[in-house]
Amino acid sequence: MLSLLTGLVILAPIAGIIDWVWSVVILLGIFFGSIAPDVDKGRDSAIFHSEIPGAKGRRFFLTPVIGYFLYIFCYKPLSMVFVGIFGQKILPKQGHRELPHSPIGIICMSLLLTLWIWLFCFVLSFIPYLEFLRDNPLIWIFGAAFLLGCFLHLLEDTCDNSGIHYLYPFSFRRVRGTVASDGSDVRPKLYSVVLLVVAVVLFFGFLLSKIDASYAYWAAFLVPAALWIVFLKISGVPAKKVVWE
């Protein structure tokens, strides 16, 4: 949820500048990317089910389609390559945060998924009236948004007491915070409220010309970045306790 709300903060200043289709594609990319790293968690992961996390029973039929495609054609091949190069030592001794929970993992996974989508659209472009799919810029926009969603997931996990190993597979030292990962901590809920309020303020501020339009792209980048720096600090990152796993 924090990742998607961050996406709204990013889009709020530029919603009146970019095409609405771009906004939808960016939000979809962030949404799928924000749950993609848990593809290493197993079938209990949200990406394998149509229920939308935190949406009180609402469903999205594309989620398991993307989830299983990602698992079979991206995660598994990449995992085999990395295990082949670095050995079994890169597999987690406990928990599930391995390749998809690392910067190198989300970059590789995002690139591979984007290439698959490009290939699929390229094949479809030979069908009459679907020529527009060939090298459509929305493919790359989705891929970039997907990567952003994955990175935001890593930031969320950095805040909790399990943490993220940013130098995986070269180092297994995790950067972590003090937020309880069982959902009992109130801080993520407060972050959600802050993100939502900021998104609304930015949207109407630029829509009603209360904020100069020349600041739109700067606001889309700097505001969410500043908020996450504050969130990480409040979450106790980096926590003093260091665990090697």
C-alpha positions in Angstrom: 0.0 0.0 0.0 2.8 2.4 0.8 4.3 1.8 -2.6 1.1 2.6 -4.4 0.5 5.7 -2.3 4.1 6.8 -3.1 3.1 6.4 -6.8 0.2 8.7 -6.3 2.5 11.3 -4.7 4.8 11.0 -7.8 1.9 11.4 -10.2 0.0 14.1 -8.4 2.1 17.1 -9.6 2.3 15.8 -13.2 -1.2 14.4 -13.6 -2.3 17.4 -15.6 0.9 17.3 -17.8 1.2 13.7 -18.9 -1.4 11.6 -20.8 -3.8 9.8 -18.5 -2.9 6.5 -20.2 0.6 7.0 -19.0 -0.6 7.6 -15.5 -2.6 4.4 -15.5 0.3 2.4 -16.9 2.7 3.9 -14.3 0.3 3.0 -11.5 -0.1 -0.5 -12.8 3.7 -0.9 -13.1 4.2 0.3 -9.5 1.4 -1.9 -8.2 2.7 -5.1 -9.8 6.3 -4.1 -8.9 5.4 -3.4 -5.3 4.3 -7.1 -4.8 6.7 -8.7 -7.2 9.7 -9.2 -4.8 7.6 -11.6 -2.7 7.6 -14.0 -5.6 10.3 -15.8 -3.7 7.9 -16.3 -0.7 5.9 -19.1 -2.3 2.2 -19.5 -3.1 1.1 -17.4 -0.1 2.5 -14.3 -1.7 -0.1 -11.7 -2.8 1.2 -11.7 -6.4 -0.2 -15.2 -6.9 -3.7 -14.2 -5.8 -6.3 -11.9 -7.3 -7.1 -10.2 -3.9 -5.6 -6.7 -3.8 -3.5 -6.2 -0.6 -5.2 -3.9 1.8 -8.3 -3.4 -0.4 -10.8 -5.3 1.7 -11.7 -8.1 -0.6 -11.4 -6.3 -3.9 -9.8 -8.4 -6.7 -7.8 -7.8 -9.8 -7.7 -10.7 -12.2 -4.4 -9.8 -13.8 -2.4 -10.2 -10.6 -2.0 -14.0 -10.6 -1.4 -13.9 -14.3 1.5 -11.6 -13.9 2.6 -13.5 -10.7 2.9 -16.9 -12.3 4.4 -15.5 -15.5 7.0 -13.7 -13.3 7.7 -16.8 -11.3 8.1 -19.2 -14.3 9.8 -17.0 -16.9 11.8 -14.5 -14.8 12.4 -15.5 -11.2 13.2 -19.2 -11.7 15.6 -18.7 -14.7 17.4 -15.9 -12.9 17.6 -17.9 -9.6 19.1 -20.8 -11.5 21.7 -18.6 -13.1 22.6 -16.9 -9.8 22.8 -20.2 -7.9 24.9 -21.6 -10.8 27.4 -18.7 -10.5 27.5 -18.1 -6.7 26.4 -21.5 -5.4 23.9 -22.6 -2.8 25.3 -20.1 -0.2 23.1 -17.4 -1.7 19.9 -19.2 -0.7 18.3 -18.0 2.6 18.9 -20.1 5.7 15.6 -18.8 7.0 12.8 -16.6 5.7 12.4 -15.8 2.0 14.2 -12.6 1.2 16.7 -13.7 -1.5 17.3 -12.6 -5.1 14.1 -10.6 -5.7 14.7 -8.7 -2.4 18.0 -7.2 -3.7 18.8 -4.3 -6.1 20.5 -6.6 -8.5 17.6 -9.0 -8.4 14.9 -6.4 -9.1 16.9 -4.9 -11.9 17.4 -8.2 -13.6 13.8 -9.3 -13.0 12.4 -6.0 -14.3 14.6 -6.1 -17.4 13.6 -9.6 -18.2 9.9 -9.0 -17.7 10.1 -5.9 -19.9 11.8 -7.8 -22.7 9.1 -10.5 -22.5 6.4 -7.9 -22.8 8.2 -6.3 -25.7 8.5 -9.6 -27.5 4.8 -10.4 -26.8 3.7 -7.0 -28.2 6.1 -7.4 -31.2 4.4 -10.6 -32.2 0.9 -9.1 -31.7 1.9 -6.1 -33.8 1.7 -8.3 -37.0 -2.0 -8.7 -36.4 -4.1 -6.0 -38.3 -4.9 -2.9 -36.2 -2.4 -3.9 -33.5 0.6 -2.4 -35.3 0.7 0.3 -32.6 2.1 -2.3 -30.1 5.4 -2.5 -31.9 8.0 -0.6 -29.9 5.3 1.2 -28.0 6.9 3.5 -25.4 4.3 2.4 -22.9 6.2 -0.9 -22.7 9.3 0.8 -21.4 7.3 3.1 -19.1 5.6 0.1 -17.6 9.0 -1.6 -17.1 10.5 1.5 -15.4 7.4 1.8 -13.2 7.6 -1.9 -12.3 11.3 -1.4 -11.3 10.2 1.6 -9.2 7.5 -0.5 -7.5 10.1 -3.2 -6.7 12.4 -0.6 -5.2 9.7 0.9 -3.1 8.9 -2.7 -1.8 12.6 -2.9 -0.8 12.3 0.4 1.0 9.3 -0.8 2.9 11.1 -4.0 3.9 14.1 -2.0 5.0 12.0 -0.3 7.6 11.1 -3.6 9.4 13.2 -5.8 11.7 14.0 -8.3 8.9 15.6 -5.8 6.6 17.1 -6.1 3.1 20.6 -7.2 2.0 21.4 -4.5 -0.6 24.8 -6.0 -1.6 23.3 -9.5 -2.2 24.8 -11.9 -3.4 28.2 -10.5 -2.5 27.3 -9.7 1.1 24.5 -10.9 3.3 24.6 -8.0 5.8 21.1 -6.6 6.0 20.0 -3.0 6.5 17.0 -3.0 8.8 14.8 -0.8 10.9 12.7 -1.3 14.0 9.2 -1.7 12.6 7.6 -4.9 13.7 7.0 -7.1 10.6 3.8 -8.7 12.0 1.6 -5.7 11.2 1.2 -4.6 14.8 3.3 -1.4 14.4 1.4 1.8 13.9 4.1 3.6 11.9 3.4 2.2 8.5 -0.3 3.3 8.9 0.9 6.8 9.7 3.1 6.8 6.7 0.1 5.9 4.6 -1.9 8.8 5.9 1.0 11.2 5.3 1.4 10.0 1.7 -2.3 10.3 0.9 -2.5 13.8 2.4 0.6 14.9 0.5 -0.7 13.4 -2.8 -4.1 15.3 -2.4 -2.4 18.6 -1.6 0.0 18.3 -4.5 -2.7 17.3 -7.0 -5.0 20.2 -6.2 -2.1 22.6 -5.6 -0.9 22.1 -9.2 -4.4 21.6 -10.7 -5.6 24.9 -9.3 -2.3 26.6 -10.1 -1.6 27.3 -6.4 1.9 25.9 -7.1 3.8 27.0 -10.1 3.7 24.3 -12.9 7.5 24.7 -13.5 8.0 22.9 -10.2 5.9 19.8 -11.2 8.6 17.4 -12.3 10.9 18.5 -9.4 8.1 17.9 -6.9 7.3 14.5 -8.5 10.9 13.4 -7.6 11.9 15.4 -4.6 8.8 15.2 -2.4 8.5 11.4 -2.3 12.3 11.1 -1.9 12.2 13.5 1.1 9.2 11.7 2.6 11.0 8.3 2.4 14.1 9.7 4.0 12.0 10.8 6.9 10.1 7.4 7.0 13.4 5.5 7.1 14.7 7.7 9.9 11.5 7.3 12.0 11.7 3.6 11.3 15.1 3.4 13.0 17.1 2.6 9.9 19.8 1.5 10.2 19.0 -0.4 13.4 22.0 -1.1 15.7 21.3 -4.9 15.6 23.1 -6.5 12.7 22.2 -10.1 11.8 24.1 -12.1 9.2 21.8 -14.5 7.3 
